[in-house]
């Protein structure tokens, strides 16, 4: 699982680099950089046919100690499997039992609010770094800067995934890594507010924290779902449910965040409403709409 996630981040790095280069050299026709993403998607679809079939029981989360006992029994005495083991090997939990589990609700809500707070940060960061020309058109450096932000984050995610997988194999629990990933978000937002006028390099460096948070969160997501659904036969459906909750949070983050930016501006419009005496030194967190 960790290997799949790691190579996914590496693929994102390559796609972001190619899209940034295409956007820079094809400027002002930056729309053509999206062809890189489409071509990458086609390669992914083509590669599906080469995936191994795998273990159906393990894929559904039905690989329990009793299943293993049944397999050993079949191997040693093919004509005899105790009825209790036969029944336990085929029992699949109901959707209600899995969906209403307290751990399921906690994971869904945590992921929803994490992505609700996190998704719009990159958009605001790109707007702060890129800016516009005097005529309102997008600067030529905007696409490479955004691509650089994505590349830096994905590179860090690759390293974080490898480190997190190594720590997990050495016995490190899920909660410390998960908490470390969540804590990177408020620290990142605070640094963006503090460094909003410090230059592009400072703003770009905050993507390292995005990589740490995204790397740990992406790695632990299937592990947490596997812990919850082990033996229930509902691993895939719960992966879909949690991913849908995360996607809803990210969608609402981009929608509401950009609506707020459009109506209130990035910084200036909110300063008047806050009425702070020391606005330049201590801008409120709402300025960037990333909290």
C-alpha positions in Angstrom: 0.0 0.0 0.0 2.8 2.4 0.9 4.6 1.6 -2.3 1.5 2.4 -4.4 1.1 5.8 -2.6 4.8 6.6 -2.9 4.8 6.0 -6.7 1.6 8.0 -7.0 3.4 11.0 -5.5 6.3 10.5 -7.9 3.9 10.5 -10.8 2.4 13.8 -9.5 5.8 15.3 -9.4 6.6 14.4 -13.0 3.1 15.7 -14.2 3.5 19.0 -12.4 7.0 19.6 -13.8 5.8 18.9 -17.4 2.7 21.0 -16.9 4.8 23.9 -15.5 7.2 23.7 -18.4 4.4 23.5 -20.9 2.6 26.4 -19.4 5.7 28.6 -19.4 6.8 28.0 -23.0 3.3 28.0 -24.4 2.4 31.2 -22.7 -0.1 32.9 -23.1 -1.9 29.8 -24.3 -1.6 28.2 -20.9 -4.7 26.0 -21.4 -2.5 23.6 -23.3 -0.7 22.6 -20.1 -3.8 20.6 -19.2 -3.0 18.2 -22.1 -0.2 16.9 -19.9 -2.7 15.9 -17.2 -4.9 14.2 -19.7 -2.1 12.3 -21.2 -1.0 11.1 -17.8 -4.5 9.9 -17.0 -4.5 7.9 -20.3 -1.3 6.2 -19.3 -2.8 5.3 -15.9 -5.8 3.8 -17.6 -3.5 1.8 -19.9 -1.6 0.5 -16.9 -4.7 -0.9 -15.2 -4.6 -4.0 -17.4 -1.2 -5.0 -16.0 -2.3 -5.0 -12.4 -2.3 -8.4 -10.6 -5.6 -9.8 -9.5 -4.6 -10.2 -5.9 -6.3 -11.9 -3.0 -10.1 -11.3 -3.1 -10.6 -12.0 0.6 -7.7 -9.7 1.6 -9.1 -7.0 -0.7 -12.4 -7.0 1.0 -10.9 -7.1 4.5 -12.1 -10.7 5.1 -8.7 -12.1 5.9 -9.1 -13.0 9.6 -7.2 -15.4 11.7 -10.1 -17.9 11.3 -9.8 -17.6 7.5 -6.1 -18.5 7.9 -7.1 -21.5 10.1 -9.6 -22.6 7.5 -6.9 -22.4 4.7 -4.5 -24.5 6.7 -7.2 -27.1 7.4 -8.0 -27.3 3.7 -4.4 -27.8 2.9 -3.9 -30.6 5.4 -7.3 -32.3 5.1 -9.0 -31.1 1.9 -12.3 -33.0 2.6 -12.9 -31.6 6.1 -13.5 -28.0 7.2 -15.4 -27.5 10.5 -18.8 -25.9 9.9 -18.1 -23.1 12.4 -15.1 -22.0 10.3 -17.0 -22.3 7.1 -19.7 -19.9 8.4 -17.2 -17.4 9.9 -15.3 -17.3 6.7 -18.3 -16.2 4.7 -19.9 -13.7 7.1 -19.9 -10.1 5.9 -20.9 -7.3 8.2 -23.9 -5.1 7.2 -23.4 -1.6 5.9 -25.1 -0.1 8.9 -22.7 -1.9 11.3 -19.7 -0.4 9.5 -21.1 3.1 8.6 -22.4 3.7 12.1 -19.2 2.6 13.8 -17.9 5.5 16.0 -14.4 5.1 14.5 -15.9 5.4 11.0 -17.6 8.6 11.8 -14.5 10.1 13.5 -12.3 9.3 10.4 -14.9 10.8 8.0 -15.4 14.0 10.0 -11.6 14.4 10.6 -10.8 14.0 7.0 -13.7 16.3 5.9 -12.5 19.2 8.1 -8.9 18.6 7.3 -9.5 18.9 3.5 -12.0 21.7 4.1 -9.3 23.7 5.7 -6.5 22.6 3.5 -7.6 22.5 -0.1 -8.0 26.2 -0.8 -4.6 27.1 0.7 -2.8 26.2 -2.5 -5.1 28.4 -4.6 -4.6 31.4 -2.3 -0.9 30.7 -2.2 -0.7 30.6 -6.0 -2.6 33.9 -6.2 -0.3 35.6 -3.8 2.8 34.3 -5.5 1.7 34.7 -9.2 -0.4 37.8 -9.3 -1.5 39.6 -12.4 -0.1 41.9 -15.0 -1.3 45.5 -15.2 -3.8 44.6 -17.9 -5.3 41.9 -15.7 -3.8 38.9 -17.5 -2.0 36.1 -15.7 1.8 36.6 -15.3 4.1 34.2 -17.2 5.7 33.1 -14.0 2.4 32.2 -12.3 2.1 28.7 -13.8 5.8 27.7 -13.0 5.4 29.0 -9.5 2.2 27.0 -8.9 3.8 24.0 -10.5 6.8 24.5 -8.3 4.6 24.6 -5.2 3.0 21.3 -6.3 6.4 19.7 -7.0 7.8 20.7 -3.7 4.8 19.4 -1.8 4.7 16.1 -3.8 8.5 15.5 -3.3 8.0 16.1 0.5 5.0 13.7 0.4 7.2 11.1 -1.2 9.7 11.3 1.5 7.0 11.5 4.2 5.4 8.4 2.9 8.6 6.5 2.9 9.5 7.7 6.5 6.0 7.0 7.7 6.0 3.5 6.3 9.3 2.8 7.9 8.1 4.1 11.3 4.9 2.0 11.0 6.9 -1.1 10.4 9.0 -0.4 13.4 6.0 -0.3 15.7 5.1 3.4 15.6 1.3 3.8 16.2 -1.1 5.4 13.9 -2.1 8.3 16.2 1.3 10.0 16.5 1.8 10.1 12.7 -1.8 11.2 12.1 -1.6 14.0 14.7 1.7 15.2 13.2 0.1 15.4 9.8 -2.9 17.3 11.1 -0.7 19.8 13.0 1.2 20.8 9.9 -1.8 22.7 8.6 -2.3 25.4 11.2 1.5 25.9 11.3 1.6 26.3 7.5 -1.3 28.8 7.5 0.4 30.8 10.2 3.6 31.0 8.3 1.9 32.1 5.1 0.2 34.9 7.0 3.6 35.9 8.6 5.5 35.7 5.3 2.8 37.1 2.9 5.1 40.0 2.0 8.5 38.2 2.5 8.8 37.0 -1.1 8.0 34.0 -3.3 10.7 31.8 -1.9 9.3 32.1 1.7 5.8 31.4 0.5 7.0 28.5 -1.6 8.8 26.9 1.3 5.5 26.5 3.3 4.6 23.7 0.8 7.1 21.5 2.7 4.6 21.4 5.6 1.8 20.6 3.1 3.9 17.6 1.9 4.4 16.3 5.4 0.7 16.6 6.3 -0.5 15.2 3.0 2.1 12.4 3.0 1.2 11.2 6.5 -2.5 11.6 5.9 -2.5 9.8 2.6 -0.4 6.9 4.0 -2.5 6.4 7.1 -5.9 6.7 5.4 -6.1 3.1 4.0 -4.4 1.8 7.2 -7.1 3.3 9.4 -9.8 2.0 7.1 -8.2 -1.4 7.2 -8.1 -1.3 11.0 -11.8 -0.4 11.2 -13.0 -2.9 8.6 -10.7 -5.9 9.2 -12.9 -9.0 9.0 -16.0 -7.2 8.0 -15.7 -7.5 4.2 -16.4 -3.8 3.8 -13.0 -2.4 3.2 -13.6 -1.1 -0.3 -16.9 0.5 0.4 -15.6 2.3 3.4 -12.6 3.5 1.4 -15.1 5.0 -1.0 -17.1 6.6 1.8 -14.2 8.2 3.5 -12.7 9.4 0.2 -16.1 10.9 -0.7 -16.1 12.8 2.6 -12.6 14.0 2.0 -13.5 15.1 -1.5 -16.6 17.0 -0.3 -14.5 18.9 2.2 -12.0 19.8 -0.5 -14.7 20.9 -2.9 -16.5 23.1 -0.4 -13.1 24.6 0.6 -12.3 25.7 -2.9 -15.9 26.9 -3.5 -16.4 28.9 -0.3 -12.8 30.0 0.0 -12.7 31.5 -3.5 -16.1 33.1 -3.0 -14.7 34.8 0.1 -11.6 35.9 -1.7 -13.6 37.3 -4.6 -15.9 39.3 -2.3 -13.4 40.3 0.4 -10.0 40.2 -1.2 -7.0 38.4 0.1 -5.9 40.9 2.8 -6.9 44.5 2.5 -10.7 44.1 2.7 -10.6 42.2 6.0 -8.2 44.6 7.7 -10.9 47.3 7.8 -13.4 45.0 9.4 -11.1 43.8 12.1 -10.1 47.3 13.2 -6.7 46.3 14.5 -4.3 49.0 15.6 -1.3 47.0 14.4 -2.7 45.5 11.2 0.6 45.3 9.3 2.4 43.5 12.1 -0.4 41.2 13.1 -2.8 40.5 10.2 -5.8 38.3 11.2 -5.9 34.7 10.1 -9.0 35.4 8.1 -7.1 37.6 5.7 -6.1 34.6 3.6 -9.2 32.6 4.3 -7.1 29.5 5.1 -8.1 28.8 8.7 
